[in-house]
Amino acid sequence: MSYYKGLVDEIILPGTQLPLNEDSFQGACWAMEIAQYRSDDMIERLKKIHDLGSGLSLHARRSFWEAVYALYPGAFVDEARDFLNTASGPKLFAMAAYYLLGAEPCDSLKAYIESALKENFSQDERENDPVLLVLQQSMRSKPQTPPLSDLLQSGPAGVPLIYVFLRQNRDYPGIALLRNETGDWARDEKGNILHTRILGRAVSNLPGTITHGNTPQGIYTLLGTGTSENVFIGPSRTIIAGLPFEYDVSIRELNDYQSLLPDTWVNYFPIYEAWYAGQAGRSEIIIHGSTLLPELYECSPYYPLTPSLGCMTHYEKWSKNGRLIESDQHIMVEALLACKKQEGFIFVVELDDKNRALEFSDIKDYLK
């Protein structure tokens, strides 16, 4: 039995049958996203599950909206509109709102969401809840990205810095670079600036303040390397990234965060997504390899890279007997271990909305 067929027959189909077992349903939703499983029959199953309404727990409703956002854009518009008036809490409200914005991002819909925000949440919640703040900002025109050269020339000195550059459309891979504690770019054995292929896309493709959403844009504390027991991450060493408020990181005040930015970037709202994601309780976002079968995503723009639950994933290729053939994760880890220090900062930055993978040529002129 193939891995895909095993997910469908043993997890997805049994977990979406009525009467519903919620633990099995949450596992089925996760498996659907991993396998990118879509069918007309599943739409009907999910609509019946949605009709259970308040009979579903908070966790089951989150799994539902995560799965339909990832797999069925446009199929649950009416359900999302109705759900905005009954959603319990900012995260569920935002998930349904993002679903609508992805299906039909028009001005009248934005006005509908704004009206529902005012009906469901107080002014204090709308102005201070991190999830709602980012949601409201996403409905406004995106500000122009400040000069990238300013950001690269102003990083904190004396510690290693990893820069992860991504497209706004996370379907397209980005690249990662490492600057060591002396301010020099890490180089490969040929003397060229080292750069690796990396993906900041979650299987859900939800925005970064939502649990299991895409890697939030912004500043992380670099906490060295580690290992993971997660079979889908695999045995390659990981690079640990701490969001603001997570672990015992140094970034706990907004001034600390802003002090790491040049003046031209301080008022650029998108670079604060990691700050708000940390406030919202996101955690355990790391840079890692992957043992997921790339063939599951063969029709995706990011193939042969594989998505995650919100981490940054490097390209890895494994043999059928589990031997590592190629690993951009290993390359970046070795470059970090070559630094005298392994603690510093990680900057995750979206550059533009071009629908193609980032290439080194896109940023090389900013590195001089």
VOBA-1610 file (N, C-alpha, C; in pm, whole numbers, padded with zeros to 5 digits, always signed):
BEGIN
Met+00085-00119+00000Met+00000+00000+00000Met+00089+00125+00000Ser+00060+00220-00090Ser+00140+00342-00095Ser+00114+00428+00028Tyr+00209+00517+00053Tyr+00195+00608+00168Tyr+00069+00691+00153Tyr+00045+00744+00032Tyr-00073+00827+00007Tyr-00201+00748+00032Lys-00209+00626-00025Lys-00329+00545-00008Lys-00351+00509+00138Gly-00241+00489+00212Gly-00253+00459+00354Gly-00314+00576+00431Leu-00272+00699+00398Leu-00330+00817+00462Leu-00479+00826+00433Val-00517+00802+00309Val-00657+00815+00270Val-00742+00706+00335Asp-00701+00582+00321Asp-00785+00470+00364Asp-00785+00449+00516Glu-00674+00482+00580Glu-00662+00452+00722Glu-00685+00571+00814Ile-00672+00693+00760Ile-00684+00812+00847Ile-00791+00908+00797Ile-00785+00946+00669Ile-00872+01053+00619Ile-01018+01009+00612Leu-01046+00899+00543Leu-01185+00856+00526Leu-01248+00812+00658Pro-01182+00729+00740Pro-01244+00692+00868Pro-01263+00813+00960Gly-01171+00908+00955Gly-01178+01021+01048Gly-01281+01126+01013Thr-01341+01116+00893Thr-01443+01214+00854Thr-01581+01152+00842Gln-01599+01036+00901Gln-01729+00970+00903Gln-01811+01017+01023Leu-01943+01019+01006Leu-02034+01047+01117Leu-02086+00914+01171Pro-02108+00900+01303Pro-02084+01000+01407Pro-01934+01027+01424Leu-01902+01150+01458Leu-01765+01198+01452Leu-01689+01167+01580Asn-01570+01111+01562Asn-01473+01103+01671Asn-01377+01219+01652Glu-01375+01314+01744Glu-01302+01439+01721Glu-01151+01419+01711Asp-01097+01328+01789Asp-00953+01302+01779Asp-00918+01250+01640Ser-01001+01157+01591Ser-00978+01102+01457Ser-00999+01208+01350Phe-01096+01297+01373Phe-01123+01403+01276Phe-01006+01500+01265Gln-00949+01537+01379Gln-00834+01628+01374Gln-00715+01563+01304Gly-00696+01434+01328Gly-00591+01362+01258Gly-00618+01354+01108Ala-00745+01340+01072Ala-00783+01332+00931Ala-00758+01465+00861Cys-00789+01574+00929Cys-00764+01706+00870Cys-00616+01727+00844Trp-00536+01690+00941Trp-00390+01703+00925Trp-00342+01617+00809Ala-00393+01494+00800Ala-00351+01404+00692Ala-00396+01455+00556Met-00516+01516+00550Met-00562+01573+00424Met-00468+01681+00374Glu-00423+01765+00465Glu-00332+01873+00426Glu-00198+01817+00380Ile-00145+01722+00457Ile-00016+01662+00420Ile-00025+01597+00283Ala-00133+01523+00258Ala-00149+01449+00134Ala-00207+01534+00022Gln-00250+01659+00055Gln-00317+01744-00043Gln-00436+01670-00106Tyr-00514+01605-00017Tyr-00625+01523-00062Tyr-00749+01609-00085Arg-00805+01601-00206Arg-00925+01675-00242Arg-01022+01582-00315Ser-01151+01596-00285Ser-01253+01521-00359Ser-01388+01588-00335Asp-01480+01570-00432Asp-01616+01623-00415Asp-01685+01556-00298Asp-01660+01428-00279Asp-01720+01357-00167Asp-01675+01416-00034Met-01547+01458-00027Met-01498+01515+00098Met-01561+01651+00126Ile-01592+01727+00022Ile-01661+01854+00043Ile-01795+01827+00111Glu-01868+01727+00063Glu-01998+01694+00124Glu-01980+01646+00268Arg-01879+01565+00292Arg-01853+01520+00429Arg-01825+01639+00521Leu-01741+01732+00474Leu-01703+01846+00556Leu-01821+01939+00580Lys-01909+01953+00483Lys-02028+02037+00503Lys-02118+01977+00612Lys-02131+01845+00615Lys-02211+01781+00720Lys-02145+01798+00856Ile-02013+01793+00858Ile-01941+01814+00985Ile-01957+01958+01030His-01951+02053+00935His-01973+02194+00971His-02111+02214+01032Asp-02211+02141+00983Asp-02348+02156+01032Asp-02363+02113+01177Leu-02262+02045+01232Leu-02268+02009+01374Leu-02255+02132+01463Gly-02203+02241+01407Gly-02198+02371+01475Gly-02133+02367+01610Ser-02205+02414+01710Ser-02151+02424+01846Ser-02126+02287+01908Gly-02173+02181+01840Gly-02143+02047+01888Gly-01997+02009+01869Leu-01925+02089+01789Leu-01783+02066+01770Leu-01702+02143+01872Ser-01595+02083+01920Ser-01507+02153+02015Ser-01429+02261+01942Leu-01364+02348+02020Leu-01280+02454+01965Leu-01171+02396+01877His-01107+02289+01924His-00997+02230+01848His-01047+02170+01716Ala-01164+02107+01719Ala-01218+02049+01596Ala-01254+02157+01495Arg-01309+02268+01543Arg-01343+02377+01452Arg-01218+02439+01391Arg-01112+02449+01470Arg-00986+02500+01414Arg-00933+02406+01307Ser-00940+02275+01333Ser-00894+02177+01234Ser-00977+02188+01106Phe-01107+02208+01122Phe-01196+02221+01007Phe-01155+02339+00920Trp-01141+02458+00981Trp-01112+02577+00901Trp-00971+02574+00844Glu-00880+02510+00914Glu-00745+02496+00860Glu-00748+02409+00735Ala-00822+02299+00740Ala-00828+02207+00626Ala-00898+02270+00506Val-01012+02336+00528Val-01084+02391+00413Val-01008+02511+00355Tyr-00937+02587+00439Tyr-00855+02696+00387Tyr-00745+02640+00297Ala-00685+02531+00340Ala-00573+02473+00266Ala-00617+02407+00137Leu-00736+02347+00136Leu-00771+02255+00027Leu-00891+02296-00057Tyr-00984+02375-00001Tyr-01109+02400-00072Tyr-01144+02548-00078Pro-01061+02629-00142Pro-01095+02772-00154Pro-01223+02790-00236Gly-01315+02868-00184Gly-01439+02896-00256Gly-01553+02803-00228Ala-01528+02686-00171Ala-01635+02587-00151Ala-01715+02612-00024Phe-01662+02695+00066Phe-01728+02715+00196Phe-01748+02864+00225Val-01776+02942+00121Val-01794+03086+00137Val-01915+03117+00223Asp-02028+03054+00196Asp-02149+03080+00275Asp-02127+03042+00421Glu-02062+02928+00442Glu-02034+02884+00580Glu-01942+02983+00651Ala-01845+03036+00580Ala-01751+03131+00641Ala-01822+03261+00676Arg-01909+03308+00588Arg-01984+03432+00617Arg-02069+03415+00743Asp-02139+03302+00751Asp-02223+03278+00869Asp-02137+03262+00994Phe-02022+03197+00978Phe-01937+03167+01093Phe-01881+03293+01158Leu-01861+03399+01076Leu-01807+03523+01132Leu-01895+03580+01243Asn-02023+03549+01238Asn-02115+03602+01339Asn-02126+03514+01463Thr-02063+03396+01460Thr-02074+03305+01574Thr-01938+03258+01625Ala-01829+03301+01558Ala-01696+03253+01595Ala-01662+03289+01739Ser-01605+03192+01810Ser-01568+03217+01950Ser-01417+03241+01956Gly-01381+03367+01969Gly-01241+03401+01984Gly-01178+03453+01856Pro-01072+03533+01871Pro-01006+03597+01757Pro-00949+03501+01654Lys-00890+03389+01697Lys-00824+03302+01601Lys-00924+03235+01506Leu-01034+03183+01560Leu-01134+03122+01474Leu-01198+03225+01382Phe-01225+03343+01436Phe-01281+03451+01354Phe-01185+03483+01239Ala-01057+03497+01272Ala-00958+03533+01170Ala-00945+03423+01065Met-00952+03297+01105Met-00941+03188+01007Met-01053+03194+00905Ala-01177+03218+00952Ala-01290+03230+00860Ala-01276+03355+00774Ala-01229+03465+00833Ala-01211+03588+00757Ala-01104+03572+00649Tyr-00994+03509+00683Tyr-00888+03485+00583Tyr-00940+03393+00472Tyr-01025+03297+00508Tyr-01083+03211+00406Tyr-01161+03294+00304Leu-01244+03385+00355Leu-01323+03471+00266Leu-01233+03561+00182Leu-01132+03618+00243Leu-01043+03707+00170Leu-00969+03633+00060Gly-00939+03506+00083Gly-00873+03427-00021Gly-00967+03390-00134Ala-01097+03380-00102Ala-01194+03337-00203Ala-01242+03453-00289Glu-01267+03568-00226Glu-01320+03684-00299Glu-01274+03814-00231Pro-01150+03857-00257Pro-01094+03974-00188Pro-01143+04107-00245Cys-01272+04136-00229Cys-01328+04260-00283Cys-01357+04358-00168Asp-01379+04484-00202Asp-01401+04588-00101Asp-01527+04563-00019Ser-01634+04514-00084Ser-01758+04489-00009Ser-01739+04378+00094Leu-01658+04280+00060Leu-01630+04172+00155Leu-01548+04224+00272Lys-01451+04308+00244Lys-01371+04366+00351Lys-01459+04447+00445Ala-01554+04520+00389Ala-01648+04598+00472Ala-01733+04504+00557Tyr-01772+04390+00501Tyr-01850+04291+00576Tyr-01769+04238+00694Ile-01642+04210+00670Ile-01556+04160+00778Ile-01534+04266+00884Glu-01512+04391+00840Glu-01495+04501+00936Glu-01618+04517+01023Ser-01736+04504+00963Ser-01861+04515+01039Ser-01872+04401+01140Ala-01838+04280+01097Ala-01843+04165+01189Ala-01741+04180+01301Leu-01626+04238+01273Leu-01527+04264+01377Leu-01585+04354+01486Lys-01654+04459+01445Lys-01710+04554+01542Lys-01822+04491+01623Glu-01896+04398+01561Glu-02006+04334+01632Glu-01957+04228+01732Asn-01845+04164+01700Asn-01798+04052+01782Asn-01692+04089+01884Phe-01622+04201+01862Phe-01508+04234+01950Phe-01513+04382+01990Ser-01472+04407+02113Ser-01469+04544+02163Ser-01358+04623+02093Gln-01362+04755+02108Gln-01258+04838+02050Gln-01121+04802+02107Asp-01117+04773+02237Asp-00990+04734+02299Asp-00936+04606+02237Glu-01023+04507+02211Glu-00979+04382+02148Glu-00930+04407+02006Arg-01002+04489+01934Arg-00964+04515+01794Arg-00831+04589+01785Glu-00801+04669+01886Glu-00679+04751+01882Glu-00560+04681+01945Asn-00584+04577+02024Asn-00474+04518+02100Asn-00453+04368+02079Asp-00553+04298+02033Asp-00533+04155+02009Asp-00442+04137+01888Pro-00332+04063+01900Pro-00237+04053+01789Pro-00294+03990+01663Val-00380+03890+01678Val-00439+03824+01562Val-00532+03919+01487Leu-00614+03992+01563Leu-00707+04085+01499Leu-00635+04204+01438Leu-00528+04249+01503Leu-00450+04359+01447Leu-00393+04325+01310Val-00334+04207+01300Val-00273+04167+01173Val-00380+04142+01068Leu-00494+04086+01109Leu-00605+04065+01015Leu-00649+04199+00956Gln-00670+04298+01042Gln-00715+04429+00993Gln-00612+04492+00900Gln-00485+04477+00934Gln-00380+04534+00851Gln-00375+04465+00715Ser-00407+04336+00711Ser-00401+04261+00584Ser-00505+04308+00485Met-00608+04376+00533Met-00713+04425+00444Met-00682+04564+00389Arg-00570+04619+00428Arg-00528+04750+00377Arg-00420+04732+00272Ser-00392+04836+00200Ser-00289+04830+00097Ser-00154+04802+00161Lys-00079+04709+00102Lys+00052+04674+00156Lys+00150+04789+00132Pro+00220+04834+00237Pro+00317+04941+00217Pro+00436+04895+00135Gln+00503+04989+00074Gln+00620+04956-00006Gln+00732+04905+00084Thr+00798+04798+00041Thr+00908+04742+00118Thr+01023+04842+00124Pro+01076+04871+00243Pro+01189+04964+00255Pro+01314+04908+00187Pro+01417+04989+00171Pro+01539+04942+00103Pro+01602+04822+00173Leu+01620+04714+00098Leu+01679+04594+00156Leu+01823+04619+00198Ser+01893+04704+00125Ser+02032+04733+00160Ser+02043+04793+00299Asp+01944+04872+00341Asp+01946+04930+00476Asp+01941+04820+00582Leu+01856+04721+00559Leu+01842+04612+00655Leu+01970+04531+00663Leu+02031+04504+00549Leu+02151+04421+00547Leu+02272+04492+00606Gln+02273+04623+00599Gln+02389+04698+00648Gln+02379+04736+00796Ser+02265+04705+00858Ser+02245+04755+00995Ser+02228+04643+01097Gly+02252+04519+01059Gly+02232+04409+01153Gly+02324+04419+01273Pro+02282+04363+01388Pro+02365+04369+01508Pro+02500+04302+01485Ala+02605+04362+01542Ala+02741+04313+01520Ala+02780+04209+01625Gly+02877+04125+01589Gly+02936+04031+01685Gly+02863+03901+01702Val+02755+03880+01628Val+02679+03755+01638Val+02643+03709+01497Pro+02623+03578+01477Pro+02579+03532+01345Pro+02436+03575+01315Leu+02411+03603+01189Leu+02279+03645+01143Leu+02239+03558+01024Ile+02122+03498+01031Ile+02068+03424+00918Ile+01958+03509+00854Tyr+01968+03530+00725Tyr+01866+03604+00651Tyr+01789+03505+00563Val+01658+03503+00579Val+01571+03418+00497Val+01483+03510+00412Phe+01504+03507+00282Phe+01428+03591+00190Phe+01323+03508+00120Leu+01197+03556+00123Leu+01084+03481+00070Leu+01001+03568-00022Arg+00921+03506-00105Arg+00819+03577-00180Arg+00695+03597-00091Gln+00614+03697-00125Gln+00488+03714-00055Gln+00399+03591-00077Asn+00403+03537-00196Asn+00332+03412-00225Asn+00422+03298-00181Arg+00387+03234-00071Arg+00474+03133-00013Arg+00476+03001-00091Asp+00403+02995-00201Asp+00414+02878-00287Asp+00551+02871-00354Tyr+00623+02984-00353Tyr+00750+02990-00424Tyr+00866+02989-00325Pro+00966+02904-00348Pro+01079+02892-00255Pro+01159+03020-00246Gly+01224+03036-00131Gly+01314+03148-00109Gly+01456+03100-00094Ile+01542+03188-00043Ile+01680+03150-00019Ile+01723+03201+00119Ala+01821+03133+00176Ala+01875+03170+00307Ala+02025+03193+00295Leu+02074+03293+00371Leu+02216+03325+00375Leu+02258+03342+00520Leu+02386+03324+00545Leu+02441+03337+00680Leu+02554+03439+00680Arg+02545+03534+00773Arg+02655+03627+00796Arg+02716+03593+00932Asn+02847+03572+00936Asn+02908+03529+01062Asn+02931+03646+01157Glu+02989+03615+01273Glu+03002+03717+01378Glu+03099+03828+01341Thr+03181+03809+01239Thr+03272+03915+01194Thr+03209+04001+01085Gly+03087+03968+01046Gly+03018+04046+00944Gly+03039+03997+00803Asp+03107+03884+00788Asp+03134+03830+00654Asp+03028+03727+00616Trp+02994+03723+00488Trp+02901+03622+00441Trp+02968+03485+00438Ala+02899+03384+00485Ala+02951+03247+00474Ala+02965+03211+00327Arg+03071+03138+00295Arg+03099+03104+00156Arg+03112+02953+00140Asp+03087+02906+00018Asp+03100+02765-00010Asp+03246+02732-00043Glu+03271+02606-00077Glu+03409+02561-00100Glu+03472+02627-00222Lys+03390+02687-00308Lys+03443+02756-00426Lys+03464+02905-00401Gly+03430+02949-00278Gly+03447+03089-00244Gly+03328+03177-00276Asn+03221+03118-00324Asn+03100+03195-00353Asn+03016+03212-00227Ile+02937+03319-00222Ile+02849+03340-00107Ile+02752+03223-00096Leu+02750+03161+00018Leu+02666+03042+00039Leu+02520+03083+00045His+02436+03014-00029His+02291+03038-00023His+02219+02905-00041Thr+02113+02886+00032Thr+02042+02759+00032Thr+01896+02780-00005Arg+01834+02675-00061Arg+01692+02679-00098Arg+01608+02652+00027Ile+01509+02736+00048Ile+01430+02724+00171Ile+01285+02761+00143Leu+01195+02702+00221Leu+01052+02726+00205Leu+00994+02773+00338Gly+00912+02879+00333Gly+00846+02929+00453Gly+00697+02907+00447Arg+00657+02797+00385Arg+00514+02769+00363Arg+00466+02655+00451Ala+00353+02677+00517Ala+00287+02570+00591Ala+00194+02495+00497Val+00162+02372+00532Val+00066+02297+00450Val-00068+02369+00445Ser-00102+02442+00550Ser-00229+02515+00553Ser-00224+02640+00467Asn-00106+02702+00455Asn-00087+02830+00385Asn-00160+02945+00454Leu-00200+02926+00578Leu-00262+03034+00655Leu-00158+03140+00692Pro-00202+03263+00721Pro-00108+03368+00763Pro-00035+03332+00893Gly+00074+03402+00917Gly+00169+03363+01021Gly+00126+03376+01165Thr+00022+03456+01195Thr-00020+03467+01335Thr-00112+03352+01376Ile-00154+03271+01280Ile-00242+03158+01308Ile-00158+03033+01332Thr-00189+02957+01434Thr-00118+02832+01463Thr-00117+02743+01340His+00000+02687+01308His+00021+02605+01189His+00015+02685+01060Gly+00024+02819+01072Gly+00028+02903+00953Gly+00170+02916+00900Asn+00185+02993+00793Asn+00316+03014+00732Asn+00415+03075+00831Thr+00543+03061+00801Thr+00646+03120+00885Thr+00626+03271+00892Pro+00608+03328+01010Pro+00587+03473+01019Pro+00711+03551+00974Gln+00685+03660+00905Gln+00792+03750+00866Gln+00839+03828+00989Gly+00968+03853+01000Gly+01017+03933+01111Gly+01146+03881+01171Ile+01168+03913+01299Ile+01295+03887+01367Ile+01277+03776+01471Tyr+01368+03680+01468Tyr+01373+03571+01564Tyr+01509+03573+01635Thr+01512+03516+01752Thr+01639+03494+01819Thr+01696+03360+01774Leu+01818+03360+01727Leu+01888+03238+01686Leu+01946+03172+01810Leu+01904+03049+01838Leu+01940+02982+01963Leu+02027+02859+01941Gly+02096+02854+01827Gly+02187+02741+01802Gly+02119+02628+01730Thr+02175+02509+01745Thr+02123+02391+01674Thr+02066+02290+01773Gly+01990+02197+01718Gly+01930+02093+01802Gly+01895+01972+01718Thr+01817+01883+01776Thr+01769+01765+01704Thr+01619+01752+01727Ser+01555+01674+01643Ser+01411+01653+01656Ser+01379+01505+01649Glu+01278+01463+01724Glu+01231+01325+01718Glu+01114+01310+01620Asn+01074+01421+01556Asn+00965+01416+01461Asn+01010+01343+01335Val+00940+01236+01300Val+00982+01152+01188Val+00978+01228+01056Phe+00892+01331+01044Phe+00882+01406+00919Phe+00992+01512+00908Ile+01050+01552+01020Ile+01163+01644+01017Ile+01291+01568+00985Gly+01302+01449+01042Gly+01416+01365+01012Gly+01536+01388+01103Pro+01646+01318+01079Pro+01759+01319+01170Pro+01856+01436+01153Ser+01846+01511+01045Ser+01937+01625+01028Ser+01922+01725+01141Arg+02032+01784+01184Arg+02026+01882+01291Arg+01939+02000+01249Thr+01870+02055+01346Thr+01782+02169+01323Thr+01850+02298+01368Ile+01797+02409+01324Ile+01840+02541+01370Ile+01723+02601+01446Ile+01745+02637+01571Ile+01636+02676+01660Ile+01614+02828+01652Ala+01491+02865+01620Ala+01453+03006+01608Ala+01350+03038+01716Gly+01379+03134+01800Gly+01287+03172+01906Gly+01210+03297+01871Leu+01077+03287+01869Leu+00993+03405+01849Leu+00999+03496+01971Pro+00967+03624+01955Pro+00951+03708+02073Pro+00856+03644+02174Phe+00891+03652+02300Phe+00814+03597+02413Phe+00833+03447+02431Glu+00900+03380+02338Glu+00919+03236+02348Glu+01053+03207+02414Tyr+01062+03097+02486Tyr+01183+03060+02558Tyr+01224+03177+02649Asp+01353+03186+02673Asp+01404+03299+02751Asp+01480+03392+02655Val+01410+03436+02551Val+01476+03516+02449Val+01489+03661+02494Ser+01580+03730+02427Ser+01608+03869+02467Ser+01502+03965+02416Ile+01421+03925+02319Ile+01322+04016+02262Ile+01189+04000+02334Arg+01165+04085+02432Arg+01039+04082+02507Arg+00973+04218+02515Glu+01043+04320+02470Glu+00989+04454+02466Glu+00995+04503+02322Leu+00897+04584+02284Leu+00894+04634+02147Leu+01020+04714+02114Asn+01072+04784+02212Asn+01196+04860+02188Asn+01312+04768+02153Asp+01316+04650+02216Asp+01421+04552+02184Asp+01411+04510+02037Tyr+01290+04486+01993Tyr+01265+04444+01855Tyr+01305+04556+01758Gln+01259+04677+01789Gln+01284+04789+01699Gln+01432+04827+01694Ser+01505+04800+01802Ser+01647+04834+01804Ser+01727+04752+01703Leu+01670+04642+01656Leu+01738+04557+01558Leu+01708+04598+01414Leu+01626+04700+01398Leu+01585+04746+01266Leu+01647+04882+01234Pro+01681+04907+01108Pro+01724+05041+01069Pro+01605+05137+01071Asp+01630+05266+01074Asp+01523+05365+01083Asp+01421+05349+00971Thr+01469+05313+00852Thr+01378+05302+00737Thr+01280+05186+00749Trp+01306+05093+00841Trp+01221+04975+00857Trp+01133+04980+00981Val+01157+05075+01070Val+01088+05075+01200Val+00936+05089+01185Asn+00890+05164+01087Asn+00746+05185+01070Asn+00685+05096+00961Tyr+00758+04993+00922Tyr+00710+04901+00820Tyr+00636+04787+00889Phe+00503+04790+00888Phe+00423+04698+00968Phe+00449+04551+00939Pro+00462+04508+00812Pro+00478+04363+00786Pro+00596+04298+00858Ile+00701+04373+00889Ile+00818+04312+00953Ile+00791+04278+01099Tyr+00675+04320+01150Tyr+00639+04291+01289Tyr+00550+04167+01303Glu+00531+04093+01195Glu+00445+03974+01203Glu+00498+03874+01306Ala+00630+03858+01313Ala+00686+03766+01412Ala+00659+03814+01554Trp+00662+03945+01574Trp+00632+04002+01706Trp+00489+03967+01747Tyr+00395+03989+01656Tyr+00255+03961+01687Tyr+00228+03811+01696Ala+00298+03733+01616Ala+00282+03587+01625Ala+00328+03536+01761Gly+00439+03592+01812Gly+00484+03555+01945Gly+00384+03595+02052Gln+00328+03715+02037Gln+00224+03760+02130Gln+00103+03667+02127Ala+00071+03617+02008Ala-00047+03531+01991Ala-00024+03389+02039Gly+00100+03358+02077Gly+00129+03226+02134Gly+00190+03126+02040Arg+00229+03167+01918Arg+00296+03072+01830Arg+00433+03037+01886Ser+00478+02917+01856Ser+00605+02871+01913Ser+00660+02757+01827Glu+00783+02717+01861Glu+00848+02601+01799Glu+00858+02613+01648Ile+00895+02731+01601Ile+00924+02750+01460Ile+01075+02739+01443Ile+01119+02638+01370Ile+01261+02613+01354Ile+01295+02603+01206Ile+01423+02595+01176Ile+01470+02567+01041Ile+01511+02420+01039His+01453+02343+00948His+01481+02199+00952His+01479+02139+00812Gly+01525+02016+00803Gly+01517+01939+00680Gly+01381+01872+00671Ser+01368+01775+00583Ser+01239+01711+00565Ser+01254+01570+00508Thr+01177+01479+00566Thr+01169+01344+00511Thr+01034+01317+00446Leu+00949+01421+00435Leu+00823+01404+00364Leu+00850+01366+00219Leu+00762+01286+00162Leu+00779+01246+00023Leu+00753+01365-00069Pro+00854+01412-00143Pro+00833+01525-00233Pro+00725+01497-00337Glu+00706+01369-00373Glu+00608+01334-00476Glu+00466+01375-00439Leu+00438+01392-00309Leu+00306+01439-00267Leu+00278+01579-00320Tyr+00383+01653-00353Tyr+00370+01794-00391Tyr+00426+01819-00531Glu+00423+01715-00613Glu+00487+01722-00744Glu+00427+01830-00834Cys+00301+01864-00814Cys+00235+01964-00897Cys+00242+02104-00836Ser+00312+02119-00726Ser+00320+02248-00657Ser+00443+02327-00703Pro+00435+02461-00701Pro+00549+02543-00743Pro+00674+02522-00658Tyr+00655+02475-00534Tyr+00771+02461-00446Tyr+00838+02324-00456Tyr+00783+02233-00535Tyr+00845+02102-00555Tyr+00987+02121-00609Pro+01089+02046-00558Pro+01082+01930-00468Pro+01094+01964-00318Leu+01084+02091-00282Leu+01078+02122-00140Leu+00943+02080-00086Thr+00933+02067+00046Thr+00807+02023+00107Thr+00766+02122+00216Pro+00634+02140+00234Pro+00585+02233+00336Pro+00595+02173+00476Ser+00553+02251+00574Ser+00566+02209+00714Ser+00442+02252+00790Leu+00453+02256+00922Leu+00345+02311+01005Leu+00377+02455+01045Gly+00459+02522+00965Gly+00488+02663+00990Gly+00634+02694+01006Cys+00718+02592+00999Cys+00863+02613+01010Cys+00922+02653+00875Met+01053+02671+00875Met+01127+02694+00751Met+01195+02562+00714Thr+01169+02513+00594Thr+01220+02382+00555Thr+01321+02396+00442His+01433+02329+00460His+01535+02322+00357His+01512+02200+00268Tyr+01565+02207+00149Tyr+01559+02094+00058Tyr+01649+01980+00107Glu+01593+01859+00108Glu+01672+01739+00135Glu+01626+01627+00042Lys+01720+01544+00004Lys+01690+01427-00079Lys+01742+01303-00008Trp+01655+01202+00004Trp+01688+01079+00076Trp+01675+00959-00017Ser+01758+00859+00003Ser+01745+00735-00072Ser+01632+00652-00010Lys+01591+00546-00079Lys+01483+00461-00029Lys+01521+00389+00099Asn+01650+00369+00121Asn+01693+00302+00244Asn+01733+00401+00354Gly+01695+00529+00335Gly+01715+00627+00441Gly+01850+00694+00443Arg+01925+00687+00335Arg+02055+00753+00329Arg+02039+00894+00274Leu+02104+00990+00339Leu+02095+01129+00295Leu+02181+01149+00171Ile+02118+01192+00063Ile+02188+01212-00064Ile+02228+01358-00081Glu+02137+01450-00049Glu+02161+01593-00067Glu+02084+01669+00040Ser+02146+01773+00098Ser+02079+01845+00205Ser+02127+01990+00215Asp+02039+02083+00182Asp+02069+02224+00206Asp+02066+02254+00356Gln+01988+02176+00432Gln+01986+02192+00577Gln+02124+02164+00635His+02185+02056+00592His+02319+02020+00641His+02420+02129+00606Ile+02408+02186+00487Ile+02501+02292+00446Ile+02489+02413+00538Met+02365+02455+00570Met+02347+02572+00655Met+02389+02543+00799Val+02359+02425+00849Val+02400+02389+00985Val+02552+02390+00997Glu+02620+02330+00901Glu+02766+02327+00905Glu+02824+02468+00900Ala+02764+02556+00822Ala+02811+02694+00816Ala+02792+02765+00950Leu+02679+02737+01016Leu+02655+02798+01147Leu+02752+02742+01251Leu+02776+02611+01249Leu+02868+02551+01345Leu+03012+02599+01325Ala+03042+02648+01205Ala+03176+02701+01179Ala+03196+02839+01241Cys+03088+02904+01283Cys+03098+03033+01352Cys+03145+03010+01495Lys+03212+03108+01552Lys+03257+03096+01691Lys+03139+03095+01787Lys+03031+03162+01747Lys+02908+03162+01826Lys+02796+03105+01740Gln+02700+03041+01807Gln+02583+02991+01734Gln+02455+03063+01775Glu+02470+03165+01858Glu+02352+03241+01902Glu+02356+03380+01839Gly+02243+03421+01783Gly+02236+03552+01720Gly+02093+03585+01685Phe+02067+03617+01558Phe+01931+03653+01516Phe+01904+03599+01376Ile+01774+03581+01349Ile+01727+03539+01217Ile+01629+03644+01167Phe+01650+03692+01046Phe+01561+03788+00983Phe+01487+03718+00868Val+01354+03712+00878Val+01272+03654+00772Val+01201+03769+00702Val+01225+03782+00572Val+01178+03900+00499Val+01112+03860+00368Glu+00989+03908+00347Glu+00923+03892+00217Glu+00966+04007+00127Leu+01006+03974+00005Leu+01058+04077-00084Leu+00952+04136-00177Asp+00879+04053-00249Asp+00784+04105-00346Asp+00682+03997-00381Asp+00596+04028-00477Asp+00488+03935-00511Asp+00510+03864-00644Lys+00633+03855-00690Lys+00659+03783-00814Lys+00629+03633-00796Asn+00570+03575-00896Asn+00532+03434-00889Asn+00638+03345-00951Arg+00753+03343-00888Arg+00861+03252-00925Arg+00954+03238-00806Ala+01030+03131-00807Ala+01123+03108-00697Ala+01228+03218-00692Leu+01269+03254-00571Leu+01377+03350-00555Leu+01509+03288-00600Glu+01590+03366-00666Glu+01723+03323-00708Glu+01826+03414-00643Phe+01948+03364-00633Phe+02054+03445-00575Phe+02074+03575-00653Ser+02051+03570-00782Ser+02067+03690-00865Ser+01969+03801-00825Asp+01859+03765-00759Asp+01760+03864-00717Asp+01811+03953-00604Ile+01908+03904-00528Ile+01952+03980-00412Ile+02103+04008-00408Lys+02178+03952-00500Lys+02324+03962-00490Lys+02374+04105-00489Asp+02305+04195-00561Asp+02352+04333-00566Asp+02335+04405-00433Tyr+02247+04352-00345Tyr+02227+04414-00214Tyr+02333+04369-00112Leu+02411+04269-00148Leu+02505+04209-00052Leu+02642+04275-00054Lys+02664+04368-00144Lys+02797+04428-00158Lys+02824+04521-00041
//
